[in-house]
Amino acid sequence: MPDRETAARPVPSRKPCLTAVLRMAGLRPTRQRVALAELLFAGPHRHVSAEQLHGEASSADVNVSLATIYNTLHQFHEAGLLREVAIDASRSYFDTDTSDHHHFYVEDEQRMIDIPAESVEFKALPKAPDGMEVSHVDVVIRVRRAQA
């Protein structure tokens, strides 16, 4: 059984670590960026839309506009902290797992499921246009519940 001193110790804040991560990524660790980073990176890897993150921020009493959420997500993506996965012209998800992998998009539930990169094989990729190179390949396979 833990003694009172051990049980009373507060859980250390992740803010100093996230502040350092933001600085190393070339971003100024503003109060809003650090708060959003805490929400994004607090648990296991996940996929989040700007609207979902805005709802989480509101629930956590983080006062931030949806426009700021969009800007911050795009800044995190440009800094290499997130992957952006475009579903269509009006919907993107941001993935906290920046490793090479692909996704199922569950249309009925508007959520994404990771597919390991080695589960998708290509016989060949087209040659990149002159003066360009392939930076990465994103595969999104759309799925829905089977009709009975």
C-alpha positions as CSV (number, residue, x, y, z in Angstrom):
1,M,0.0,0.0,0.0
2,P,1.5,3.4,-1.0
3,D,2.3,5.8,1.8
4,R,0.6,9.2,2.0
5,E,3.7,11.0,0.6
6,T,3.8,8.8,-2.5
7,A,0.0,9.0,-3.0
8,A,-0.1,12.8,-2.7
9,R,2.6,13.5,-5.3
10,P,1.1,15.4,-8.2
11,V,1.4,14.1,-11.7
12,P,4.2,16.0,-13.5
13,S,3.0,18.4,-16.2
14,R,3.9,17.6,-19.8
15,K,4.0,21.4,-20.6
16,P,7.8,21.7,-20.3
17,C,8.2,18.7,-22.7
18,L,5.6,20.0,-25.2
19,T,7.1,23.5,-25.0
20,A,10.5,22.0,-26.0
21,V,9.0,20.0,-28.8
22,L,7.3,23.1,-30.2
23,R,10.5,25.1,-30.0
24,M,12.5,22.3,-31.7
25,A,9.9,22.3,-34.5
26,G,10.5,26.0,-35.0
27,L,7.2,27.1,-33.4
28,R,6.8,29.6,-30.6
29,P,5.1,27.8,-27.7
30,T,2.2,30.2,-27.2
31,R,-0.4,29.4,-24.5
32,Q,-2.9,28.2,-27.1
33,R,-0.4,26.0,-29.0
34,V,0.7,24.3,-25.8
35,A,-2.9,23.7,-24.7
36,L,-3.8,22.2,-28.1
37,A,-0.6,20.1,-28.1
38,E,-1.6,18.7,-24.7
39,L,-5.0,17.7,-26.1
40,L,-3.5,16.2,-29.3
41,F,-0.6,14.3,-27.8
42,A,-2.0,13.3,-24.4
43,G,-2.7,9.7,-25.3
44,P,-2.2,7.2,-28.0
45,H,-1.9,8.1,-31.6
46,R,-5.2,9.3,-33.1
47,H,-6.9,11.1,-36.0
48,V,-8.7,14.3,-35.3
49,S,-10.6,16.9,-37.4
50,A,-10.5,20.6,-36.6
51,E,-14.1,20.5,-35.4
52,Q,-13.4,17.5,-33.1
53,L,-10.4,19.3,-31.5
54,H,-12.4,22.5,-31.1
55,G,-15.0,20.5,-29.2
56,E,-12.3,18.9,-27.0
57,A,-10.8,22.4,-26.4
58,S,-14.2,23.8,-25.3
59,S,-14.8,20.8,-23.0
60,A,-11.3,21.4,-21.4
61,D,-12.0,25.1,-21.0
62,V,-9.4,26.1,-23.6
63,N,-10.8,29.3,-25.1
64,V,-9.7,29.1,-28.7
65,S,-11.6,29.9,-32.0
66,L,-12.1,27.3,-34.7
67,A,-9.9,29.5,-37.0
68,T,-7.1,29.3,-34.5
69,I,-7.6,25.5,-34.4
70,Y,-7.3,25.3,-38.2
71,N,-4.2,27.5,-38.2
72,T,-2.5,25.6,-35.4
73,L,-3.2,22.2,-37.0
74,H,-1.7,23.4,-40.3
75,Q,1.3,24.9,-38.5
76,F,1.8,21.6,-36.6
77,H,1.6,19.7,-40.0
78,E,4.1,22.1,-41.7
79,A,6.4,21.6,-38.7
80,G,6.2,17.8,-39.1
81,L,4.3,17.2,-35.8
82,L,1.1,15.9,-37.6
83,R,0.2,14.3,-40.8
84,E,-2.7,15.7,-42.8
85,V,-5.0,13.2,-44.5
86,A,-7.4,14.8,-47.0
87,I,-10.6,12.8,-47.4
88,D,-12.1,15.2,-49.9
89,A,-11.9,18.9,-50.7
90,S,-13.8,19.9,-47.6
91,R,-12.6,17.3,-45.0
92,S,-9.2,16.6,-43.6
93,Y,-8.0,14.7,-40.5
94,F,-4.8,15.2,-38.7
95,D,-2.9,12.1,-37.6
96,T,-0.6,12.2,-34.6
97,D,1.3,9.2,-36.1
98,T,3.6,10.7,-38.7
99,S,5.2,7.4,-39.7
100,D,4.5,5.9,-43.1
101,H,1.1,4.1,-43.1
102,H,-2.3,4.2,-44.8
103,H,-5.9,4.5,-43.7
104,F,-9.4,3.1,-43.9
105,Y,-12.0,5.8,-43.8
106,V,-15.2,4.5,-42.3
107,E,-17.8,6.6,-44.2
108,D,-20.8,5.8,-42.0
109,E,-18.9,6.9,-38.9
110,Q,-16.6,9.6,-40.3
111,R,-13.5,8.0,-38.6
112,M,-10.2,6.7,-39.7
113,I,-8.4,3.4,-39.0
114,D,-4.7,2.9,-39.5
115,I,-3.4,0.4,-42.0
116,P,0.3,-0.6,-41.6
117,A,2.4,0.4,-44.6
118,E,3.5,-3.1,-45.2
119,S,-0.1,-4.2,-45.7
120,V,-0.4,-2.2,-49.0
121,E,1.8,-3.3,-51.9
122,F,2.4,-1.5,-55.2
123,K,3.6,-3.2,-58.3
124,A,5.0,0.1,-59.5
125,L,4.5,3.8,-58.9
126,P,4.3,6.2,-61.9
127,K,7.4,8.2,-62.7
128,A,7.3,11.6,-61.1
129,P,7.1,14.6,-63.4
130,D,10.5,16.0,-64.5
131,G,12.3,17.8,-61.7
132,M,10.1,16.2,-59.0
133,E,10.3,13.2,-56.7
134,V,7.7,11.2,-54.8
135,S,7.8,12.4,-51.2
136,H,5.3,9.8,-49.8
137,V,2.2,7.9,-50.8
138,D,-1.1,8.2,-48.9
139,V,-3.7,5.5,-49.5
140,V,-7.2,6.1,-48.1
141,I,-9.5,3.1,-48.6
142,R,-13.2,4.1,-48.1
143,V,-15.3,1.5,-46.3
144,R,-18.8,1.3,-44.9
145,R,-20.9,-1.2,-43.0
146,A,-21.9,-4.1,-45.2
147,Q,-25.6,-4.1,-46.2
148,A,-27.4,-7.1,-44.8
